[in-house]
Amino acid sequence: MTKLSDIKIAIIDDEPSIVTMLQMVLRREGFYHLHGASTYAEALDLVQRVVPDIVLLDIMLPDGSGLELCSKLREYGNPYILFLTAKASDLDVLRGFAMGGDDYITKPFNPLEVSARIKARIRRLELEASTYSPAKRPDSGIYRFGRFAVNESEGELTVEGQPVPCPAQVFQLLLYFCKYPGIVFSKTQLYDKVWGINGQGDDSTVMVHIRRIRERIEIDPGNPKLLLTVRGLGYKLVKEPQER
């Protein structure tokens, strides 16, 4: 079981009071390795030194954009990136996910919700890890769907034999579909099962991640044949491409 005290968290916000408040709350919740930064430059230096597991990231920084920083962070590991920002329009949320964010909370926020989402993420990783056993067949945990394959144990997506970079939360959502092909899942069900936060998300979170999966596995993401929308019900992954 993962110890919360072992998780490294970087809190990047230009308001020192928010950094201090989150550090105080998260420390009470059992987290120990808490690092703060208030500028783009400080954050980049921090991430290079610490290589955090989780990044709480503001979009509006005094010397740069948190959106640009989000993409840069992927060069130093694969942290779980949770945006904390006052920019709350649908376009802002979509841009956050498009730049590589895994989740999004708008200000003002309850710091206990931040803690809950971090813990939900950790539980999800533990659950995935507990399902893997070295005694399985060599190909167990590899899900093949025509032009693409997902290797659960190695956390790898390959398309037509070539590795394709895939952010953590996008990979987890795709993996969930691979485990239950042909089953229709609503947005609420997907958010509950993959994000593990009992429906506290919104429709745009799932929609953006669906689009990011399609951009990787579909020949024409605008006309999907594998990850289908079932009108009024949700989404399903099929084994064979379907004509639509």
N, C-alpha and C positions, 0 to 999 in steps of 0.2 A: 504494500500500500504506500502510495506517495505521501511523504511528509510535507505538509504545507510549509514548514520552516525551510525546506530545501528548494522551494520554488523561487526563482529570481524574477522580480517584477521591476520594470522601469516605468516611472510615472513622468510623463513629459507634458508640461503645461506652463504657459507664461504667467500664470497666477500662482505665486508661492503659497498663498493660503489654501488653494485646492490641493497642491502637492502635499502640504503638511497635513491637511485634513484626511486625505486618502491614506497617507502613511500611518497616521494614528489609528484609523479605523481598521485597516488591513492588519496592523500589528496586533490589535485586540482580537482579530479573527484567526490569528495563528500564523500569519506570514512574517518572515523575519528578514529576508534579503530584499529590501526595498530601496530603490535608487531613484533620485529625482533629477530632473533637468528642466530648464526654463527656456532654452533657445534651441534652434536647429543644430547649431555647431556643438553645443554641450551634449545634446542628445546623441549625435553621431559618434562623438568621442566615447560617451557612456556605453553605447551599444557595442562598440568595438572592443571595449575593455571587459564588459560584464557578460555579453552574449545572453540576454535575458530570455526566459521562457515565455513571458507575457509582457506586452507593452500596452500601457494606457496612454493614448496619444491624442493631444489636442490638434485641431487643424490649423488654427490661427496662431502662428509663432512669430515673434518680432523680426526674425531674420530669415524667414523662409516658410514654405507651406508644409504642413503636416502630411498633406496628400503626397507630395514629392518625397518626403522623408519616409513614408510608408513603403514605397517601392524600393528605396535605398536599403531599408532594414533587411529585406530579403537576401541581401548579399552577405549578411552576417548571421546565418542560421535561418530557422523557420519559426519565429515567435508567433504566438497568438496575439493578434493586434486588435485592440478594442478602442475605437474612436470615442473620445469624450469631447463634445463640442457644442457650441451655441448655434451652429449652422444646422438648422432643422428641416429645411425644405426637402421634398422628395428628390430633387436634383442633387442636392448635397449628399444625401444618403447614398444614392446610386453611384455618385462619383467616388465616395469613400470605399464602397465595395469594389468598384472597378479598378481602383488603384491598389487593391490587395488587402483591404481590411477584412477581418473575420466577423466583427460585430460592431454595433453602433449605439451609443447612448447619448441623448441630447441633454444639455444643461438647461435648467438646474436638474440635478439628479440626486437620488438617494445613494450614499456611498455603500450602504448595505446591499443594494442591488448589484453594484459593481462586484462586491465580494461574492455574491450568490452566483453571478455569471462565471467568475473565475473558478469557483469550486465546481460548478456544473461542467466546465471544460475539463477539469482534472478528472472528475468521475467518468466522463466519457472516454478519456484516454485510458484510464484503468480498466474500464469494461472491455474496450477493444483489445488491450493487452492480455486480459484474462482469457480471451477466447482462443488465443494462439498457443499451440502446444508443439514442441519440437518432435513429438512422436507422430505427427500427421504425415501423410504422404508428401513427397517432395513438391508436388504441384498443388497441395492443399493450400487454400488461401489465395489462389490465383483465379481470377474471374475473367473469362474470355468472352468477348462479345464481337465477333467478326473482326472489324478493323482496329479494335482497341482491347486492351487487357489491363486489369488492375491487380497489382501484387500487394496484398494486405500486409504481409510481414515486413516487406521492404518499403512500404509507403510509396510505391511507384506506379505511375500511369504511363503506359506505352501506347502509341497510336501508329499503326502500320509499322510496328517493330522499333519505333524510335521513342526514347524517353521524352515526355512532355512535362515541363514544370507545372506544378499544381499546388496552390496554397492549401494549407492544412484543412480549413473548413470546407473548401470545395472538394477536396479529396474525401473527407469523411462523408459528405452528402452523396457523392458518387458511389462510394463503397456501400453505403446503406442501400441504394437502389440495386447495386449488383447482387447483394445478398437476397433480395426479394424481387426478382425479375417478374414482370407481368402484373404486379400488384399496384393498384392505384392508391396513392397517398395524397391526402389533402395538405395544404400549406401548414395548417396547424399541427397535423400529425408529424410532418417532417421537422418542424421547429422543435416539437417536444422530443422526438426520438434522436435527432442529430445534435441539436444545441442543448437539449436536456434541461430546458428552463420552463417547462409546463405552460407553454403558450404565451410567454411574456414578450414575444417578438412581434414583428409586423409582417404584412404580406411582402413588402419590398425586399426584406432580407432573403427570403426563400427565392423570390423571383430573380434577383440579381445572381444568386448562386446557381440557379438553373441555367441562366444565360451563360455564365462562365463555364459550366460543364459543357454545354452545347458548342461553345467556341473551340473546345478541345477535342471533342469526340465526333462531331457531326461533319460531314462533307460540306453541307450548306447549313450553317447554324440558323438561318432564317427560315429554313424549310426542314425541320428536324425529322429524321426517320427512326431514331433510336430512343431518344428521351422525349416522349410524347406528352402533349397537353391533352387531358381528357376534360372537355369543356364542362364546367360546373362541378367537377369532382376533384381534380388535382393533376398529378403527373405519374407516369409509369415508364419504366425502362423495358424495352423488348429485346429479345435475343436476336431477331432477324430484322433488318430494315423493312419498314412498312411503307407502301405507297399511300400517298394522302391526296 
